[in-house]
């Protein structure tokens, strides 16, 4: 199970332009720059039970690919546990929490 660690940086537009020209940064890039449209839809109950229990549930669409991601707080000050699975469409499958899987119903049914 991977652990997500967020690193947030702040820079002026001028500093970003300067950074884009750094040789070591260019070496990290692999191939030409690609642009993708990414759509993320987040889910919760009407009473925010997932949020209140430290869970985040989303389906992310990148082109024809759909990824269901479940994140759980509690992996340290800046990290979260994360489970990600490719799914067939824009349908929720279930939620993992505390080592248990909670089915959200038949994955062939629309949300």
C-alpha positions in Angstrom: 0.0 0.0 0.0 1.6 3.3 -1.0 1.6 6.3 1.3 0.9 9.7 -0.3 3.1 12.6 0.9 2.1 16.0 -0.2 4.8 18.6 -0.8 3.6 22.1 -1.5 5.9 24.8 -2.8 5.4 28.4 -3.4 7.2 30.4 -6.1 6.8 33.6 -8.1 6.1 33.4 -11.8 9.6 34.7 -12.4 11.2 31.9 -10.3 9.1 29.3 -12.2 10.3 30.6 -15.5 13.9 30.4 -14.2 13.4 26.9 -12.8 12.1 25.7 -16.2 15.5 26.3 -17.7 17.5 24.3 -15.1 19.4 21.5 -16.8 18.9 19.0 -14.0 15.2 19.5 -14.2 15.2 18.8 -17.9 17.0 15.5 -17.3 14.2 14.4 -15.0 11.6 14.9 -17.8 11.0 11.8 -20.0 9.9 12.7 -23.5 7.8 15.6 -24.7 5.4 17.4 -22.5 1.9 15.8 -22.6 -1.3 17.5 -21.6 -4.3 15.5 -20.3 -7.7 16.5 -19.1 -8.3 14.9 -15.7 -11.7 14.9 -14.1 -12.1 13.9 -10.4 -15.4 13.2 -8.7 -15.5 12.9 -5.0 -18.1 10.9 -3.1 -19.5 10.9 0.5 -22.7 10.3 2.3 -25.2 13.1 2.9 -24.0 13.2 6.5 -20.2 13.2 5.5 -19.5 9.8 7.2 -16.4 9.2 5.0 -14.9 12.6 5.8 -15.7 12.3 9.4 -13.9 8.9 9.6 -10.8 10.2 7.7 -11.7 8.7 4.3 -11.7 10.2 0.9 -13.3 8.4 -2.1 -13.0 9.5 -5.7 -13.2 8.4 -9.3 -10.7 10.0 -11.5 -11.1 10.0 -15.3 -8.0 10.3 -17.5 -8.9 9.8 -21.1 -10.6 6.4 -21.3 -9.1 5.2 -18.0 -11.0 5.3 -14.7 -9.3 5.1 -11.3 -11.1 4.6 -8.0 -9.0 5.9 -5.2 -9.6 5.6 -1.5 -7.4 7.6 0.9 -7.3 7.3 4.7 -5.8 9.8 7.1 -3.4 8.8 9.8 -0.1 7.9 8.2 1.8 10.7 10.0 1.8 14.4 9.8 2.0 14.7 6.1 1.1 11.3 4.7 -2.1 9.3 4.0 -2.7 5.7 3.1 -4.0 5.2 -0.4 -5.5 2.4 -2.4 -6.1 2.8 -6.1 -7.7 0.5 -8.6 -8.6 0.8 -12.2 -12.3 0.3 -12.7 -14.5 -0.3 -15.8 -16.5 3.0 -15.7 -17.8 5.7 -13.5 -19.2 3.3 -10.9 -18.2 3.0 -7.3 -17.1 -0.5 -6.2 -16.3 -0.3 -2.5 -14.3 1.2 0.3 -11.4 -0.2 2.3 -11.0 0.9 5.9 -9.2 -0.6 8.8 -8.2 -3.7 6.8 -11.8 -4.4 5.8 -13.6 -4.0 2.5 -17.1 -2.4 2.5 -19.0 -3.1 -0.7 -21.0 -0.2 -2.1 -23.3 -2.4 -4.1 -23.3 -4.0 -7.5 -20.5 -2.5 -9.6 -22.6 -2.9 -12.7 -25.2 -0.5 -11.4 -25.0 3.2 -12.1 -24.3 5.5 -9.2 
